[in-house]
Amino acid sequence: MPTTRDFGGYIRSISLKREKVPSFDEFPFCIPVVRHLDMLDLHSGVTFLVGENGTGKSTLLEAVAVAAGFNAEGGSRNFRFATKETHSSLSDYVRLVRGYRRPKDGFFLRAETFYNAATYLEREVPDALLAYGNISLHERSHGEAFMALLTERFHGNGLYILDEPEAALSPARQMALLSLLHALVKKQSQFLIATHSSIIMAYPEALIYVLSAEGIHETPYDKTEHYVVARDFFAHTKTMIQELTAE
């Protein structure tokens, strides 16, 4: 895959205002990603946050999205709805170092609240469906609605923050997402993505941060646990199934 032109990115780095944190024993400051957060440089194209459940990927992603002006439950910057106020206060303690350019487009995708965002669109935004293929997102399967968002709504020159986009996508659709990412990166788009998908995080030249109880570490794709586990499972499927189902 050819190298894309580096335009510098819309967000260059994320840092925590540690001096303002009231206590690292309180939520959300007690979770691993926040406790260990100092400064994270972002790739101008694609940056991944990966790690086990509970390490704080989604919490950090949400904080960055809110600090960047997006609705906490997802959508573009002009989405103003809240089905339940559950987002943390972390956005008040996160500092974004921005690039010299401003995005012309943007979207915060949360798999868990995508249904609510789709409902808001249809009820509150005139002619909203025109931007999504002119078909109700609720009249599509979950995966089809996700892909409609990605293919119809994302135009480029944008900042796109995606929380576990693989949740509704088959392996084939995840590979299609890789192609779409590249097309949008070539249009000077920047992505920050939390994912468990070893397919999606294979995007070349991406910056991968692995989050764990021990800290935040930049890690090559083929050294991530997600890649290693998937590789070993498919290489030794029969043996691993026997071990996993042994009584």
C-alpha positions, -999 to +999 in steps of 0.1 A: +000+000+000+016+033-010+026+059+016+001+087+020+012+123+023+015+135+059-004+167+065+004+169+102-029+157+116-057+176+134-047+164+168-010+160+173-010+146+209-031+139+240-019+147+275-033+146+310-034+176+332-020+156+360-016+186+383-053+191+382-063+155+390-081+154+424-071+118+432-058+089+413-078+067+436-111+080+421-128+070+388-119+077+361-083+086+372-078+052+388-082+032+355-048+021+340-048+042+309-054+074+329-031+065+357-002+060+333-011+088+308+014+115+303+015+123+266+005+103+236+016+114+202-009+106+175-003+095+139-016+119+113-033+090+096-044+062+120-037+056+157-050+025+174-057+020+211-058-018+219-059-038+251-080-060+273-114-050+286-111-026+316-079-009+306-098+023+297-097+024+259-133+036+255-130+060+285-100+077+270-116+078+235-147+093+249-127+120+267-108+129+236-140+131+215-157+153+240-127+175+243-127+178+205-163+190+205-182+158+198-213+146+216-205+121+244-228+095+229-216+098+194-223+116+162-209+148+146-203+180+164-238+192+159-254+162+176-270+173+209-287+144+226-282+124+258-302+093+266-283+090+299-255+111+314-229+084+319-198+099+304-169+107+328-154+140+337-121+130+321-125+153+291-120+183+315-085+169+324-074+160+289-053+185+268-053+182+230-024+196+211-040+205+177-024+208+143-024+240+123-053+228+102-089+223+112-110+194+100-139+201+076-157+169+087-158+147+117-176+119+136-175+101+169-187+065+164-196+045+195-208+010+188-228+008+221-248+040+214-251+039+176-288+030+178-294+061+198-275+083+174-295+068+145-327+076+162-317+111+169-309+116+133-342+105+120-362+124+146-343+157+149-322+164+118-341+175+086-331+155+055-305+136+075-310+104+056-297+120+024-262+118+039-266+081+047-278+067+013-314+079+018-324+047+037-332+046+073-303+032+094-329+013+114-341-005+083-307-020+078-289-047+097-265-034+124-235-041+101-251-025+070-259+006+091-223+008+102-211+005+066-236+031+054-222+055+079-186+048+069-192+049+031-219+075+028-213+099+057-174+101+059-162+125+032-126+131+040-106+161+054-120+149+087-113+138+123-129+104+129-129+088+163-142+052+163-149+030+193-148-007+184-161-004+149-157-041+144-186-048+168-211-050+139-188-060+110-180-095+096-143-103+088-150-094+052-165-061+062-136-054+085-113-058+055-135-034+035-131-010+064-093-012+059-097-001+023-120+027+033-096+039+059-069+042+033-091+061+009-100+086+036-064+090+049-054+099+013-080+127+016-062+141+047-083+124+073-071+113+108-085+084+127-082+074+164-096+039+169-101+016+198-104-019+186-100-056+194-098-066+157-065-080+146-078-073+110-085-036+114-053-029+134-033-043+105-036-010+087+000-002+075+020+026+090-005+030+118+006+038+153-005+012+178-007+018+216-012-013+238-029-004+271-024-026+301-022-024+339+015-018+335+012+012+312+008+024+277+033+010+251+038+016+214+039-018+199+045-032+164+015-050+149+030-084+149+040-081+185+005-073+198-013-100+217-043-098+194-021-107+164-001-134+182-032-151+196-050-151+162-019-163+144-014-192+169-051-202+169-053-205+131-020-222+129-028-248+156-066-248+156-071-285+165-046-285+193-059-253+208-095-264+206-085-296+224-068-276+251-097-252+255-123-279+258-104-304+279-122-315+310 
